[in-house]
Amino acid sequence: MAGATAAEFIEAMHALRSDAERAKIRRYLRSEKDFEVIGVRMKQLFDTAKSFERMPLDQVDLLLDSPYYEARVGAVSILDFKARRKGIGDDERRELYLLYLRRHDRINNWDLVDRAAPRVIGWYLLDKPRRPLYELAASADVWERRTAITASFWFIRAGEVDDALALAGILLDDPEEPVHKSVGTALREIGKVDRDRLLAFLREHAERMPRVTLRYAVERLPPELRAELMRR
């Protein structure tokens, strides 16, 4: 749908509306006052976003402006699908990256960040300086800080762990649970690439880490190592 519009996407969401799904979504939304919920199953939403992958970026921007939760999930999903497209050039990646950062005020729930940050932010920065992530990690906004560590998942996937560990160290004392969980996930993924680096980090920092971060970080380790580290 090369000429698809934001209004057409929202119309498609209303056609898939379910009261039961609406109630389910309401239960897990953290920033519930910021959203109106239509009530669409995630698989249906993602499938629809995939079919709108060629939507112009000005229309994606309009989706982010929408008060509907499903519109904003659709917007970040379209950004993610665009970032995955074969043959995408660096200039196009930069446009996706800049739109995400410019509209971060509308990317304000954990799942909105997680849906696009690795490929839209992390993939773009893979061959570039990582300073923007450190600036996000220092932000007063919890979702920008979550973007900083979640974007680093793409570096880990590429076998690079230095920046992910540095960002995790910066965010260990973060006051917000959404950041704690994402830091823990990053550490868990680092363990798949370089267990020795993970263990060194955990043995140095486990005593000051939030419990949920530590629990996420050790969940793929052998039982005896998990027990040792959780005792700290």
C-alpha positions in Angstrom: 0.0 0.0 0.0 2.4 2.7 -1.2 -0.1 5.5 -0.9 -1.8 4.3 2.3 -2.9 6.8 4.8 -3.0 7.0 8.6 -6.8 7.3 8.4 -7.0 4.1 6.4 -5.0 2.3 9.0 -7.1 3.5 11.8 -10.3 2.5 9.9 -8.8 -1.0 9.5 -8.2 -1.1 13.2 -11.9 -0.2 14.0 -13.0 -3.0 11.6 -11.1 -5.5 13.9 -12.4 -4.1 17.2 -13.1 -6.5 20.1 -14.4 -5.5 23.5 -12.7 -8.5 25.1 -9.4 -7.5 23.6 -9.9 -3.9 24.6 -10.3 -4.9 28.2 -7.2 -7.1 28.0 -5.0 -4.3 26.6 -6.3 -1.8 29.2 -5.0 -4.1 32.0 -1.4 -4.0 30.9 -0.9 -0.5 29.6 1.4 1.4 31.9 0.6 4.9 30.5 -3.1 4.2 30.2 -4.1 7.9 30.6 -2.2 8.7 27.4 -4.1 6.2 25.2 -7.5 5.5 23.8 -7.9 1.8 23.1 -9.8 0.3 20.2 -9.2 -3.4 21.1 -7.3 -5.3 18.4 -5.4 -8.5 18.8 -1.6 -8.0 18.4 -1.3 -10.6 15.6 -4.0 -8.8 13.6 -2.4 -5.5 14.3 1.0 -6.6 13.2 -0.4 -8.3 10.1 -2.1 -5.1 9.2 1.0 -3.0 9.8 3.0 -5.3 7.5 0.4 -4.7 4.7 0.9 -1.0 5.3 4.7 -1.2 5.2 5.0 1.2 2.3 3.0 3.9 4.0 4.8 7.3 3.5 6.6 8.6 6.6 4.5 11.7 6.9 1.5 9.3 7.4 3.4 7.3 9.9 4.0 10.6 11.7 0.2 11.1 11.7 -0.3 7.7 13.2 2.0 8.6 16.1 -0.1 11.7 16.6 -3.2 9.5 17.1 -4.6 9.1 20.6 -5.3 5.4 19.8 -2.9 2.9 21.2 -3.3 0.6 18.2 -2.3 3.5 15.8 0.9 4.1 17.7 1.8 0.4 17.8 1.0 0.3 14.1 3.3 3.3 13.5 6.4 1.8 15.3 5.6 -1.6 13.7 5.6 0.0 10.2 9.0 1.7 11.1 10.3 -1.7 12.1 9.1 -3.4 8.9 10.6 -0.6 6.8 13.9 -1.1 8.6 13.9 -4.9 7.8 13.3 -4.3 4.1 15.9 -5.8 1.8 17.9 -3.2 -0.1 17.1 -0.4 2.3 19.8 2.3 2.1 21.5 4.3 4.8 19.7 7.5 3.9 16.3 5.7 4.3 17.5 4.2 7.6 18.4 7.7 8.8 14.9 8.9 8.0 13.4 6.2 10.1 15.8 6.9 12.9 15.2 10.6 12.9 11.4 10.2 12.9 11.6 7.8 15.9 13.7 10.2 17.9 11.7 13.3 16.9 8.5 11.7 18.0 9.7 9.9 21.1 7.1 11.9 23.1 4.6 9.6 21.4 6.6 6.4 21.9 5.7 6.2 25.5 5.1 2.7 26.6 7.4 -0.3 27.0 6.1 -2.2 24.0 6.3 0.8 21.7 10.0 1.1 22.5 10.6 -2.6 22.2 8.8 -2.9 18.9 11.2 -0.6 17.0 14.2 0.5 18.9 16.5 -2.5 18.1 16.2 -2.2 14.3 15.3 1.5 13.8 17.8 2.9 16.3 20.3 0.1 16.9 20.7 -1.1 13.4 21.2 2.5 12.1 23.9 3.1 14.7 25.6 -0.2 14.2 28.4 1.3 12.0 28.3 4.8 13.5 29.3 6.5 16.8 27.1 5.4 19.7 27.0 8.8 21.5 23.2 9.3 20.8 22.5 6.3 23.0 24.5 7.7 25.9 22.5 10.9 25.5 19.3 9.0 25.7 20.5 7.1 28.7 21.0 10.4 30.5 17.5 11.6 29.6 14.9 12.5 32.2 12.3 10.5 30.3 12.0 6.8 31.2 11.1 5.7 27.7 14.1 7.4 26.2 16.3 5.6 28.7 14.6 2.3 27.8 15.3 3.1 24.1 19.0 3.5 24.9 19.5 0.0 26.3 16.9 -1.7 24.0 18.6 -0.3 20.9 21.8 -2.0 22.1 20.2 -5.4 21.6 21.1 -5.0 17.9 24.8 -4.6 18.8 24.7 -7.7 20.9 23.1 -9.6 18.1 26.0 -8.5 15.9 28.5 -9.8 18.6 29.3 -6.4 20.1 28.9 -6.1 23.8 31.0 -3.1 24.9 28.4 -0.4 24.5 25.6 -2.6 25.9 27.7 -3.3 29.1 28.5 0.4 29.4 24.9 1.5 29.0 23.8 -1.2 31.5 26.3 0.1 34.0 25.0 3.7 33.6 21.4 2.5 34.0 21.9 0.1 37.0 20.7 2.8 39.4 17.7 3.9 37.3 14.6 4.5 39.4 12.1 2.9 37.0 11.2 -0.8 36.6 10.8 -0.6 32.7 14.5 0.3 32.6 15.5 -2.4 35.1 13.8 -5.1 33.0 15.4 -3.9 29.7 18.8 -3.8 31.3 18.3 -7.3 32.6 17.3 -8.5 29.2 20.4 -6.9 27.6 22.6 -8.7 30.2 20.9 -12.0 29.5 21.6 -11.6 25.8 25.2 -10.6 26.4 25.6 -13.9 28.2 24.7 -15.7 24.9 27.6 -13.9 23.2 30.3 -13.7 25.9 29.4 -15.4 29.2 32.7 -14.5 30.8 32.0 -10.7 30.3 28.5 -11.2 31.7 29.8 -13.0 34.8 32.5 -10.5 35.4 29.9 -7.7 35.2 27.5 -9.5 37.5 30.1 -10.4 40.1 31.1 -6.7 40.2 27.6 -5.2 40.3 25.1 -7.9 41.6 24.9 -6.5 45.1 23.6 -3.1 43.9 21.4 -4.4 41.0 17.6 -4.2 41.3 16.3 -7.7 41.9 14.3 -7.9 38.7 17.4 -6.9 36.6 19.5 -9.6 38.2 16.7 -12.2 37.8 16.4 -11.4 34.1 20.2 -11.4 33.7 20.9 -14.9 35.1 17.9 -16.8 33.8 19.9 -18.6 31.1 22.8 -19.4 33.3 23.4 -22.9 34.8 21.5 -23.4 38.1 24.6 -23.2 40.3 25.7 -19.9 38.8 22.2 -18.5 39.1 22.1 -19.5 42.8 25.5 -18.0 43.5 24.6 -14.7 41.9 21.1 -14.4 43.3 22.5 -14.8 46.8 24.5 -11.6 46.3 
